[in-house]
Amino acid sequence: MGSLTIRKLDEAMKARLRLRAARNGRSVEEEARTILRDAAADAESPPAADPTPTEAPSAAAAAAKPARVLLVIGGGIAAYKSLDLIRRLRERGIAVRCVLTRAGSEFITPLSVGAIAGERPYTDLFNPDHEFDVGHIRLARDTDLVIVAPATADLMAKMANGHADDLATAVLLATDKPILLAPAMNPRMWANKATQRNVTRLQNDGVTLVGPGEGEMAERGERGRGRMAEPLEIAVRVTALLAPQDKPLAGYRMLITSGPTHEPIDPVRYIANRSSGKQGHAIAAAAAAAGAEVTLVSGPVTIPDPNGITVVHVESAREMLAAVEKAMPADIAIFAAAVADWRVARDSEQKIKKQTGAATPELSLTENPDILATISKLPPARRPPLVIGFAAETEHVERHAREKLARKGCDWIVANDVSPATGIMGGDSNTVHLISATGIEHWPPQSKDAVAQMLIEHIARTMLEKMKAKS
């Protein structure tokens, strides 16, 4: 049924209808539908001989209730994508209610939003009809998830600092539901330190981000990171967030390493690599979401620690090995850190000074401990049942990864090409190959979060098969 319009109601009747709707926790339109539906049912059904108490709704009926999301549409050129997002969410059986900001209405109209969503969007914090009928508090609570797409720099700044000066920000401050942001802005705005501070604060507050992507911008000649994620990608993330939280790795202890190591030369210089820790941290977050008890041993990185896990911060390879050994035993160990292969045999206690006319100082290198091989070759009683290593290669990726699998003694190798042209080292995307004794799987290019999710799902299936094989 389309939207319902009732004409020629006097003001007293309207007031009674609004009061009844508010009392029952419904919108005015929903209350009118309920009255008409009940009246039609009474007219068609014969009276029962013995009235019986109404049965409570079954668990199956409650489970069949469609998921509900509140979509906040910010003011940016990417707002046009929100119309496609509404369509894709509704195709998945998700009910969508919309808040259109004043800036958002400069790019798309309330009429177009309402036509696709199936009900008119909410636009004004001080609209007396909306506040009596629904109100920003009910909008904030009467949903399973709040999506902000596009999430502009202004909206994110207001969220990070607790502002509530319009309907959208009041809802976002009042909600107790999960929030998903799809940032969209000029690349320089995204890279600005103020925006990155706000992003970090929001993530620490538990807000989830999807995107932004990299590519051509609306402004001529502008290119970089700041494009809003595509509606399909957002819809997939929404579906995952709304799904019942399965915990396939509950009860498992996982040990994960991430980031680079810094090997000191003197008090101010060190040997390092370009690893950002993004992939290892994403794996740790996905493992925790799957129910695992996670210990993350992290080298020096600039990204925030994932929520809900134990994080041990280290600097050097030797410190990382010591932290790994202390965190044992574990059921699953994933070594995603880019550990320096060598360190200076004897680092200087004082800064090495450049002396005019003096010979260039020589650095004598010695090999660092091989953490992956050390754990992989432990006796069966102490070795984790599943040990996974990473291989960052610049040539002959598959061949070198197979050789590493055999040489290290681990169960799987996750290999990728980190040549500068790929942008993988330090970037947000990855293309990996999963290599084991049984063969190789080529995974598609995707975000590091998606790689982490696929790996954790693969691990969960493997551990389930191991458990079945034992029983």
C-alpha angles and dihedrals in degrees: 000000000000127000116310123235122187117187136196098030113151119232093256091055091047090052092050091049092050092048092050091048092050091048091053095042095244137121116257091252092050090049092051090050090050092052092049093045093050091047092051092048092050090051094051102039122076114234114267117245094223118024111226129193115270112258118242114248113270123247089247091055091050091049090051091060107117119249115254128213133183112218116203110198113205129202110270139107088259089067088095088068090061090072090059089044091056090051093049093048092050090049086061092054094256118143111228126204116182139212111196114198121220090250091047091057088061088068104033131017130243087236093060092046093048093046092057098036094047094234135059117270123245114243113161131059091203100045102130093206094053094042092052093040103040112344128196093273093058091044088054095049105030094077141070097223138010117219124192111198119190095022103194125202088252095052092047092049091052091048093049092052099040100249119163107178099134139028096271096051092041090055092046091051094045099046124104092189129099115277126215119194126198102193119210125176145113112302093243091051090051092048093046112118092233092056092047090050089053092048091052092049092049092048090049087052089057099259115148122222130204113193147303099205130205126248146081116343130215091255113083113258094009119126134161143078114334107082114130113248113262116266092246092055091049092048091052091051091048091051090051092049092049095046118104106273103253113193104200093163097047109139095024123116113219129193117197132178123203144174131021131302125235115219111196123234094176133334093292105029133062145167113249144144138231098264113137097191091233095126096046093045091049090053091050091051092048091048091052090049088054090057101259123143099239133199113188118197105198132190120212108309136155097220122096123262114260114255123256101019138098111256124194115192119210137168111202136040092250091052090049092052091049091050091048092051091048091051093055142141101068136161094214128023123191118187105198096148119114097229117194109248094213140030134190109276091227120010118210120252089213131044111276106242125215108237120203109244093004123124119265108266115251120228115212110207130205129190119265121228114276102236097184094050092043093057096036092056097048117123112276092253091060102029117097110248090237122037120180127188133189127228117201106192137173098197140018088015099178096042094049091045092053090049090050092050091056095040097048098040096227126141101237138014122206104205131190140170109247097179110146091250092063095059089213098124103081093358132110099242133067141185112203141178120211110216125189138153089274098054145283133298120202110211121201124251108275144141119295089245089057091048088052092050093050092048093050091048089050090050092049091053091048094050090048090053091049090051092049091048091055095048 
